[in-house]
Amino acid sequence: MTASSDKTDRPARKRRKAFWTKQFYAWHWISSAISLAGILLFAVTGITLNHAADIPAKPKIASRTLVIPGEIAETIAALEGEPDREAPLPEPLAKWLGKELRTPLKGKTAEWTKYEIYLSLPRPGGDAWLAIDRETLEVSYELTTRGAISYLNDLHKGRHTGTVWAWFIDIFSVATVVFSLTGLVLLWVHAKRRPSTWPIVAAGILLPVILIIFFIH
């Protein structure tokens, strides 16, 4: 390659570098905006989970008793004589109970026996269940809550959070990976002007490896 062709290619290389640097900047700030709330949530709950034994959480239990009205009770009576099984509540019953108890029940699977219908309702930061006596049509409902920190910890773990939250965690995780990798590329772009860049990056990678090898048993 001659000196003249090298001079010709140099502006083209600079333009390509400028283009890709601009793209990485754009992806970096977009991914940081998408993952901002998630990073804060998972960082804070990482601390609370790590010190879960030191954070008191006194459960609060609330109970309710209802009697199913006659027109809705017919939806249960129509199913008498069927063998024990697992199936959702009839839609009218699920709708009525959901309104009375302020909890969505549509499509949730219940355990049906000859004498009782039992429905477990686990949730982030607590638990709940309801039982229907098929003879008296009495509904027993119990809700246990363990406070805001327990709720946030369960969000961190994805415990009983449902499909929508699972999708959020996946999207947030992808955005965080993009944020991290584009940040690494931007570090490389500016590393010549910042000599401490790679020693700090290496320390950030080596520190957890050293802790795992020597301090985790």
N, C-alpha and C positions, 0 to 999 in steps of 0.2 A: 504494500500500500504506500503510495507516495504521500509526501507532506501536504500537497494540495488537496488530495482526497480526504486525508485525515481532518484537515481544517473544514472541509465541506460537511463531513459527518458529525463533527462536534456539535454544531447548533441543533441538528436533528436529535442527537442523543439527549441534549439538554431539554429539548421540547418534550421528548418521551418521558424523561425523568420528572419533569414538571407536571405533565399530565397525570402520571401514576401517583405522584405525591399528592396531588389535588384530590384524586379519587380516594386514596387511603385516608386523607383528612376527612372527606365527606362521610365515608363508611364509619370512621372512628367516632365522629360526633353523633351520627344517626344511631349507631349501636349503643353509645353511652346514654343517649336520651331514652331509648327503649328499655335498657336494663337498669336505669338509675334506681327506680323504686325497688326493683327486685334485689339489686346489690345491697341497698340499705337494709331491706328486710332480712335477707339471709345473713348479712354481717352481724346485725344486732341479735338475731335469734341464734346465731352461732355461739355468741357469748352466753346467752341465757340457757341454751342447751348444755353448754360446757359446765355451767354452774347450777344445773337444775336442782341438785340436792341442797343448795344453799338458799334457794328462793322458795319461801313458803307458798303453798297453794292449798287453801282450805276449800274442799268441795262444798257446793251449795246444791241441795236437793229440793226439788219442787214436785209435788204430786197432785194429780187430779183424778177425779172419778166422774164418769159420764154414763148416761144410759142412752142406748141407740134408739131413736124414735121408730115407731112402727113401720112406716112406709119404707125406711131404709133397712130395717131389720129383715124385711122380706127377701132382700138380696142374699142374706146369709142362709135363711131358711130354705131357699131354693136349692142350696148346695148340700143339704143334709143327706147323710147316707153315703157320701163319697169317701173313698179311702184317704188316709193320712197323706198329705202331700205338701209341696211348697208352691205357692202361687200368689200373685198380687191380690190385694183387696179388690172387691167389686168397685167399679168407678164411683157410683153414688156414695158408697160408704167412705172411700178414700177422700172424696171431695168434702164430705161433711166433717170427717175427723180432722182433715187438714185445716179447715176453717176454724174449727173449735179449738184445736191445739196449736194453731199457728205454725205448722210444720208441714212441708210437702210430703205426701204419702203416695201419690200416683205412681204406679209402676214398681213400687218397692215390694220385694218378695217377703211374704209372711209364711209362717209354719202353721199349717192347718191340722188339727186333730179333731177327734169326735167331740171333745168338750171345750176346746179352747183354740183361739187364734192368737198367735204370738208374733210380734214384729219387733225386731231389733233395729234401733235407729242411732248407730254411732255417728259422731260428729266431731269436728275439730274442737279441742278444748273441753270435751265433755262426752256424755253418753246419754242415751234415752232408750226407752222401750215402752211398748204398750201391749196389753193382753186383753182379749175380749172373751168373756164367758159366754159360750154359745147357748147356755140354758137361760141365764138371767139377762143377757144382752148388756151386761155391765162392762164398761171399759175402764181399765186401770192404766194410768199413764204416769211415768216417772222421768224427770229430766234432771241430769246432774251436770253442773258446770264447774269448771276449775279455774276460772279467771282468764284475763286477757293474755297473760304471758303464756299460759298453757295453750291458749288458742293460737297464738303466733308461732309457738314451737311446733304445733301440729301442721300449720301451714308450711313451715320449713321442711318437715318430713313428708308432706303430701299425704298425711294420715286422714282417711275418711273425708277427703276434700272434693271428690267427684271428678268427672271427665274434664270440665271446663278449666279447673285449676291445674290439672295434669297437663293440658295443652299450654297453659300459661308458663308452667315451669319449663317445658320443652322449648318454647319460643324464647323465653328469657335466657335459657342456657345457651342457645345458638347465638343470641345477641351478645352474650358475655364472651363467648369464644371469639366472635368477630372483633369485639372491642379489644380483647387482649392481643390478638394477632396483628391487627392494624396498629395498635400501640407499639408492638415490637418492631414493626417495619418503620414506623416514624422515629423510633429510637435509633435505628440503623441509619436513617437519613441524616439525623442531626448528630450522630456519634462523633464525627470528626471535630466538631466544635465543643464537644463535652467529653473529655477524656475519661471521666468517672463512670460513663454509661455502662460499659460492659462489665467492669468489676462489680457494680451494684446489681446488674442483672444476674451475673454468675452467683453472687451471694444469695440473691432471692431464690435461685434454683437449688443451690447446694444446702441451704439451711434446713429445709424440711427433710431432705434426703438424709442429712447427718442425724437429725432428731429421730427419724424412723429407725435408722441402723443402730444407733447407740442408746437410745432412751426409751424405745417402745418395745416391750417384751410381752 
